Amino acid sequence: MTIAEILSNMIAYSNGNIHDIDHLIRVWTYAKTIGELECIDKDTQFILEVAAITHDIACPLCRKK
C-alpha cells in the first residue's frame, strides 16, 4: 500500500470530521518534512509517515465510548 492510499483510507475513516482530517494531514506533513530534512532511509521514512497518518486511529472509537 502506498502513502497516498493510506492517507486516503484514513481520510475516509475520519468520516468527514474536518478537525481529524486537518490534524492528520498536518502531523503527516510535519513528520514527512522532518524525515526528509534528516535524510532518513526510504524504509524508515515510510514507517514514519504511516505512523504519523495513523497515530490517532483510535480517536473515533474512544469518542463513542
N, C-alpha and C positions, 0 to 999 in steps of 0.2 A: 504494500500500500504506500502511496506517495504522501508527502506532507499535504499537498493540496486536497487529496481525498480525505485524509484525517481531519483537516480543518473543515472541510465541507460537512463531514459527518457530525462533528461537534457543533457546528452552527445549526444543523438540523435538530440535533439532540437538545439544543437550547430552547427549542420550541417557540421561537420568536421573542425570547426575553432579550431585549436590546442591551440591557445592562450586562448580562452574562456574555453576550456576543462581543460587545465592545471590550470587556475586560479580557477575554481570552485572546482577542486579536492584539491588544496592547501588550500583554505578557509575552505572547509568542514573538511579536516584533522586537521587543527588548531582548529577549533571550537569543533570537536569531542574530541580531546585531552584535551582541556581546560575544557570541561564539565565533562569528566571522572575524571580529577585531582581534580575538585571541588566537586566531588561526588554528583552531582545533581540527582534528582529523574528521573526515567525512562521516564516519560511523558515529562518532561522539556528537557531532553536530545534529545528526538525525535524531538521536536519543534525546538530546537537549530540547529540540523543537517539539518532539512528540510529548515530552514531559510538560513543557510549557503549555501546549494546547490542551492537554487533558488534566491539568493539575486540579481543576475544580469539578471534575466529572461527577462527584457525589452530591454536589450542592442541590440539584433539583430534588433528589430523594430526601436529603436532610430537611429541606423546607416542608416537604409533605409530612414528615414525622414530627 
